[in-house]
């Protein structure tokens, strides 16, 4: 072997350029509709910190979340002094609105990834008073899995094992997860009683217009499992991704539906 032959690793495998650093977190501010502000001491804004980048899309404040926040502000009867659960929360804006508007318990969940859960906890501490924070629990949860931990939290904190409102904000584009989402909703709510009518609020945008029919299969499946579905919102926003293909009107419209049920799903 001659002295000038180089068999060092960096000679055989050229060095790759360094990976770009993960983008820094960003802040998006939700400005409350002034018609809901009752006095100088009432809350006006919520600052949502978003992770810099994430494969589960937690780095966006979706239009559906903004529409959800306004709807919850207008319909406090759905959750005031009641138990609330959010699945796939991202930045957690709808949950924070519920907590600030006197929900009894708000459990905010997302995939059990440290970056996502730590970010939600940051938003809770940044936007809620100490008293409001005491009504909130942040947990990692995978849709369709055992709900024992969620039920135990509700029972321990409120004496009621189930939830009165479940929040699904911009999740139905996950077509493979429709059944898992419905399974969790069914396991964490009870059929209508004489005093309450538990419900699931589902807000979304057809981000891929050519797959809108797949998004809507969520509601067909819900009906087949014993849920009653009712459209409650249709609202236009600037499109999230203007450069994307597909009808811009479709991509910029938020739809909201309310699901209720009067009986347990058949086995």
HUVEN-V433329 format. One record per residue. N is the residue number from 0. RES is the residue in three letters. PHI is phi in whole degrees, -180 to 180 (NA if undefined). NEAR is the number of other ideal C-beta (glycine too) atoms within 10 Angstrom. D_LAST is the distance of its C-alpha to the last C-alpha in Angstrom with 2 decimals. Layout:
BEGIN
N_RES_PHI_NEAR_D_LAST / N_RES_PHI_NEAR_D_LAST
END
This chain:
BEGIN
0_UNK_NA_5_73.45 / 1_UNK_-75_4_75.43 / 2_UNK_-66_5_75.44 / 3_UNK_-92_5_74.16 / 4_UNK_-79_7_70.92 / 5_UNK_-118_8_67.97 / 6_UNK_-111_7_64.90 / 7_UNK_-65_7_63.42 / 8_UNK_-57_8_59.72 / 9_UNK_-73_8_60.55 / 10_UNK_-84_9_62.92 / 11_UNK_-80_8_60.41 / 12_UNK_-116_8_57.43 / 13_UNK_-56_8_58.62 / 14_UNK_-64_7_57.18 / 15_UNK_-78_6_54.28 / 16_UNK_-63_6_54.80 / 17_UNK_-61_6_53.11 / 18_UNK_-66_6_49.65 / 19_UNK_-65_7_49.90 / 20_UNK_-65_7_48.98 / 21_UNK_-61_11_45.62 / 22_UNK_-58_12_46.22 / 23_UNK_-69_8_46.78 / 24_UNK_-59_14_44.19 / 25_UNK_-118_15_44.72 / 26_UNK_-119_12_44.54 / 27_UNK_-119_16_43.17 / 28_UNK_-106_9_43.92 / 29_UNK_-94_20_41.85 / 30_UNK_-99_10_44.28 / 31_UNK_-69_17_42.95 / 32_UNK_-60_11_43.72 / 33_UNK_-61_7_46.81 / 34_UNK_-68_9_45.56 / 35_UNK_-95_16_43.12 / 36_UNK_-85_13_45.87 / 37_UNK_-94_8_47.14 / 38_UNK_-176_5_50.12 / 39_UNK_-63_6_52.02 / 40_UNK_-91_6_49.80 / 41_UNK_-79_10_46.51 / 42_UNK_-72_18_44.87 / 43_UNK_-124_12_45.78 / 44_UNK_-137_9_44.59 / 45_UNK_-130_21_42.01 / 46_UNK_-95_13_43.10 / 47_UNK_-103_24_40.32 / 48_UNK_-83_18_41.30 / 49_UNK_-117_19_39.59 / 50_UNK_-60_24_39.67 / 51_UNK_-62_15_42.36 / 52_UNK_-163_15_40.11 / 53_UNK_-163_19_36.61 / 54_UNK_-66_8_34.47 / 55_UNK_-97_14_31.47 / 56_UNK_69_16_33.59 / 57_UNK_-76_23_34.16 / 58_UNK_-96_19_37.81 / 59_UNK_-121_17_37.38 / 60_UNK_-98_20_37.08 / 61_UNK_-74_23_35.12 / 62_UNK_-58_24_36.00 / 63_UNK_-60_28_32.47 / 64_UNK_-67_25_33.08 / 65_UNK_-66_21_36.33 / 66_UNK_-64_25_34.81 / 67_UNK_-59_28_31.99 / 68_UNK_-59_24_34.68 / 69_UNK_-66_18_36.55 / 70_UNK_-64_20_33.55 / 71_UNK_-65_26_32.65 / 72_UNK_-62_18_36.31 / 73_UNK_-83_13_36.25 / 74_UNK_-126_15_33.01 / 75_UNK_-67_16_33.31 / 76_UNK_-64_8_31.56 / 77_UNK_-77_20_28.20 / 78_UNK_-149_27_28.83 / 79_UNK_-62_16_32.14 / 80_UNK_62_12_31.83 / 81_UNK_-129_21_28.09 / 82_UNK_-94_27_25.94 / 83_UNK_-124_28_25.66 / 84_UNK_-130_31_23.92 / 85_UNK_-114_27_25.06 / 86_UNK_-106_25_23.51 / 87_UNK_56_21_25.96 / 88_UNK_-74_31_28.80 / 89_UNK_62_30_31.85 / 90_UNK_-75_31_34.81 / 91_UNK_85_32_32.71 / 92_UNK_-56_26_34.61 / 93_UNK_-58_31_31.98 / 94_UNK_-63_32_31.18 / 95_UNK_-65_29_34.90 / 96_UNK_-62_28_35.40 / 97_UNK_-61_30_32.74 / 98_UNK_-66_25_34.45 / 99_UNK_-72_20_37.86 / 100_UNK_-101_17_36.76 / 101_UNK_76_13_35.76 / 102_UNK_-64_25_32.05 / 103_UNK_-72_19_31.45 / 104_UNK_-147_24_29.67 / 105_UNK_-127_32_29.14 / 106_UNK_-106_26_27.29 / 107_UNK_-105_28_28.33 / 108_UNK_-126_26_26.62 / 109_UNK_-154_25_27.29 / 110_UNK_-53_18_27.14 / 111_UNK_-72_12_28.79 / 112_UNK_-118_15_32.14 / 113_UNK_-56_8_35.25 / 114_UNK_-63_17_36.91 / 115_UNK_-69_24_34.03 / 116_UNK_-69_19_33.37 / 117_UNK_-61_11_37.12 / 118_UNK_-68_26_37.69 / 119_UNK_-61_27_35.16 / 120_UNK_-61_15_36.83 / 121_UNK_-61_17_40.16 / 122_UNK_-66_24_39.11 / 123_UNK_-63_20_37.90 / 124_UNK_-68_11_41.24 / 125_UNK_-76_13_43.29 / 126_UNK_-107_22_41.92 / 127_UNK_-112_20_40.85 / 128_UNK_-69_10_43.10 / 129_UNK_-58_7_42.84 / 130_UNK_-63_7_41.26 / 131_UNK_-67_18_38.66 / 132_UNK_-63_16_37.92 / 133_UNK_-67_12_37.05 / 134_UNK_-94_20_34.01 / 135_UNK_-117_23_32.71 / 136_UNK_-130_19_30.86 / 137_UNK_-112_22_30.76 / 138_UNK_-142_16_28.33 / 139_UNK_-83_14_27.34 / 140_UNK_-155_23_23.67 / 141_UNK_-104_14_21.84 / 142_UNK_-56_20_18.94 / 143_UNK_87_14_15.51 / 144_UNK_-82_14_16.99 / 145_UNK_-54_11_16.76 / 146_UNK_-101_19_17.49 / 147_UNK_-56_9_19.18 / 148_UNK_-65_15_22.56 / 149_UNK_-66_23_21.82 / 150_UNK_-69_17_20.46 / 151_UNK_-65_11_23.44 / 152_UNK_-59_18_25.84 / 153_UNK_-63_24_24.76 / 154_UNK_-65_13_24.90 / 155_UNK_-66_11_28.22 / 156_UNK_-83_16_29.87 / 157_UNK_-129_16_28.85 / 158_UNK_82_8_27.36 / 159_UNK_-117_16_24.15 / 160_UNK_-79_15_21.22 / 161_UNK_-113_19_19.57 / 162_UNK_-113_30_21.09 / 163_UNK_-94_23_22.33 / 164_UNK_-141_25_23.05 / 165_UNK_-116_23_21.82 / 166_UNK_-106_29_24.39 / 167_UNK_-122_27_23.81 / 168_UNK_-110_29_27.31 / 169_UNK_54_23_27.98 / 170_UNK_-118_23_24.98 / 171_UNK_-73_24_23.48 / 172_UNK_-72_17_26.19 / 173_UNK_-82_16_24.20 / 174_UNK_-61_11_22.32 / 175_UNK_-71_7_20.72 / 176_UNK_-105_19_19.21 / 177_UNK_-58_20_17.40 / 178_UNK_-65_13_13.86 / 179_UNK_-63_15_15.09 / 180_UNK_-62_23_16.60 / 181_UNK_-67_23_13.65 / 182_UNK_-61_17_11.55 / 183_UNK_-66_25_14.61 / 184_UNK_-61_26_15.08 / 185_UNK_-69_20_11.76 / 186_UNK_-77_17_12.51 / 187_UNK_-112_21_16.06 / 188_UNK_-123_24_16.05 / 189_UNK_-115_15_15.40 / 190_UNK_-60_15_15.05 / 191_UNK_-54_15_18.54 / 192_UNK_-110_9_20.85 / 193_UNK_-72_5_24.29 / 194_UNK_-114_5_26.01 / 195_UNK_-134_16_24.03 / 196_UNK_-127_15_21.79 / 197_UNK_-56_22_20.23 / 198_UNK_-146_23_20.45 / 199_UNK_-119_26_20.43 / 200_UNK_-101_24_23.72 / 201_UNK_-124_27_23.88 / 202_UNK_-114_27_27.47 / 203_UNK_-164_24_28.62 / 204_UNK_-127_25_31.38 / 205_UNK_-80_22_31.30 / 206_UNK_-68_21_33.44 / 207_UNK_-120_15_33.36 / 208_UNK_-52_17_33.90 / 209_UNK_-70_11_33.44 / 210_UNK_-113_14_29.82 / 211_UNK_-58_17_29.04 / 212_UNK_-64_10_26.70 / 213_UNK_-72_15_24.64 / 214_UNK_-57_21_24.59 / 215_UNK_-72_15_23.34 / 216_UNK_-62_13_20.32 / 217_UNK_-57_24_18.77 / 218_UNK_-76_17_18.86 / 219_UNK_-63_12_17.63 / 220_UNK_-64_14_14.48 / 221_UNK_-61_23_14.24 / 222_UNK_-63_11_14.74 / 223_UNK_-68_11_12.13 / 224_UNK_-99_17_9.55 / 225_UNK_102_15_11.23 / 226_UNK_-90_21_14.32 / 227_UNK_-98_13_17.83 / 228_UNK_-116_16_20.35 / 229_UNK_-143_10_24.07 / 230_UNK_-78_11_26.95 / 231_UNK_-123_14_29.28 / 232_UNK_-145_18_31.72 / 233_UNK_-145_10_33.77 / 234_UNK_-142_17_36.62 / 235_UNK_-98_11_39.13 / 236_UNK_-131_15_40.35 / 237_UNK_-60_9_42.69 / 238_UNK_-63_18_40.82 / 239_UNK_-65_16_39.70 / 240_UNK_-130_11_41.21 / 241_UNK_-57_9_44.01 / 242_UNK_-81_5_44.94 / 243_UNK_-68_12_41.57 / 244_UNK_-85_10_41.34 / 245_UNK_102_16_39.59 / 246_UNK_-56_12_40.17 / 247_UNK_-66_13_41.25 / 248_UNK_-61_10_40.09 / 249_UNK_-65_15_36.51 / 250_UNK_-72_22_36.81 / 251_UNK_-110_18_38.25 / 252_UNK_-103_19_35.87 / 253_UNK_-98_23_33.18 / 254_UNK_-114_20_30.27 / 255_UNK_-129_19_28.17 / 256_UNK_-128_21_24.95 / 257_UNK_-115_20_23.16 / 258_UNK_-110_23_19.41 / 259_UNK_-136_15_18.23 / 260_UNK_-149_22_15.28 / 261_UNK_-113_11_15.42 / 262_UNK_-148_8_11.94 / 263_UNK_-74_12_8.90 / 264_UNK_-63_16_6.40 / 265_UNK_-72_7_3.79 / 266_UNK_-70_3_0.00
END
